[in-house]
């Protein structure tokens, strides 16, 4: 099962836009996927003082899809075993579909087989 955390600017679930940075997100949208199908979507408000990578961990995520993140956040997530995909913008729905279709991956593009 994939549990994907995406930093967003609104709490509109799959229709939220990915925030410019992980650390600046107002919401963390978590999408659970089993057997290639979305089974649950939850948008959680990021409260003042929340550490977004820690929040992703508490929500059970194992993948983070974001636009940008700091080196500190990347290192923290990597140590916890997260798969990280950065450089992604647009709607949560489109990012999740691209991930499920193999169009974006945590494997660097130069190592992907086409």
C-alpha positions as CSV (number, residue, x, y, z in Angstrom):
1,X,0.0,0.0,0.0
2,X,1.2,3.5,-0.8
3,X,0.4,6.3,1.6
4,X,1.3,9.5,-0.3
5,X,1.7,12.9,1.5
6,X,1.5,16.0,-0.6
7,X,1.9,19.6,0.8
8,X,-1.0,21.7,-0.4
9,X,-2.3,25.3,-0.1
10,X,-5.9,24.2,0.5
11,X,-7.8,21.3,2.1
12,X,-9.6,20.4,-1.1
13,X,-8.3,16.8,-1.2
14,X,-7.5,15.6,-4.8
15,X,-8.5,19.1,-6.2
16,X,-5.8,20.9,-4.0
17,X,-2.8,22.4,-5.7
18,X,0.6,21.3,-4.6
19,X,2.3,24.0,-2.5
20,X,5.5,25.6,-3.7
21,X,7.5,24.2,-0.8
22,X,7.0,21.3,1.7
23,X,7.8,23.5,4.7
24,X,5.4,26.3,3.6
25,X,2.3,24.1,3.2
26,X,-0.9,25.1,4.8
27,X,-2.3,21.5,4.5
28,X,-0.8,18.1,4.1
29,X,-3.0,16.0,1.8
30,X,-2.6,12.2,2.3
31,X,-3.7,9.8,-0.3
32,X,-3.9,6.1,0.4
33,X,-3.6,3.8,-2.6
34,X,-4.1,0.0,-2.6
35,X,-3.8,-2.1,-5.8
36,X,-3.5,1.0,-7.9
37,X,-6.8,2.5,-6.6
38,X,-7.2,5.5,-4.4
39,X,-9.0,4.3,-1.2
40,X,-8.8,7.3,1.0
41,X,-8.0,11.0,0.8
42,X,-7.5,13.2,3.9
43,X,-6.4,16.9,4.1
44,X,-4.9,17.8,7.5
45,X,-4.3,21.4,8.5
46,X,-0.7,22.2,9.3
47,X,-0.8,24.1,12.6
48,X,1.7,26.7,13.8
49,X,4.8,24.9,15.0
50,X,4.2,21.7,13.1
51,X,7.2,20.1,11.4
52,X,5.6,19.0,8.1
53,X,7.9,15.9,7.6
54,X,7.1,14.7,11.2
55,X,3.4,15.3,10.4
56,X,3.7,13.1,7.3
57,X,5.3,10.4,9.4
58,X,2.5,10.6,12.1
59,X,-0.1,10.2,9.3
60,X,1.5,7.0,8.2
61,X,2.9,8.2,4.8
62,X,5.7,6.4,3.1
63,X,5.9,8.6,0.0
64,X,6.2,12.4,-0.3
65,X,5.4,14.1,-3.6
66,X,6.2,17.8,-3.5
67,X,7.6,20.7,-5.5
68,X,10.5,21.8,-3.4
69,X,11.9,20.9,0.0
70,X,14.8,21.9,2.1
71,X,17.9,19.7,2.4
72,X,17.1,19.2,6.1
73,X,13.6,17.9,5.3
74,X,15.0,15.7,2.5
75,X,17.6,14.2,4.9
76,X,15.0,13.7,7.7
77,X,12.5,11.9,5.3
78,X,15.3,9.8,3.8
79,X,16.5,8.6,7.2
80,X,12.9,7.5,8.0
81,X,12.8,5.5,4.7
82,X,10.4,7.8,2.8
83,X,10.5,7.7,-1.0
84,X,10.7,11.4,-2.1
85,X,9.6,12.8,-5.5
86,X,10.3,16.5,-5.9
87,X,9.9,19.0,-8.7
88,X,6.1,18.3,-9.0
89,X,3.5,21.0,-9.3
90,X,-0.2,21.1,-10.2
91,X,-3.2,19.3,-8.7
92,X,-2.9,16.5,-6.2
93,X,-5.1,14.3,-8.5
94,X,-2.7,14.7,-11.4
95,X,0.4,14.1,-9.4
96,X,-1.1,10.9,-7.9
97,X,-2.2,9.6,-11.3
98,X,1.2,10.4,-12.8
99,X,2.8,8.4,-9.9
100,X,0.5,5.5,-10.4
101,X,1.1,5.5,-14.1
102,X,4.9,5.5,-13.6
103,X,5.3,9.0,-15.2
104,X,7.0,10.4,-12.1
105,X,9.1,8.3,-9.8
106,X,11.6,8.4,-6.9
107,X,14.0,6.7,-9.2
108,X,16.1,9.3,-11.0
109,X,15.0,9.7,-14.6
110,X,18.4,8.7,-16.0
111,X,18.0,5.3,-14.4
112,X,14.4,4.5,-15.5
113,X,13.8,2.1,-18.3
114,X,11.5,3.2,-21.0
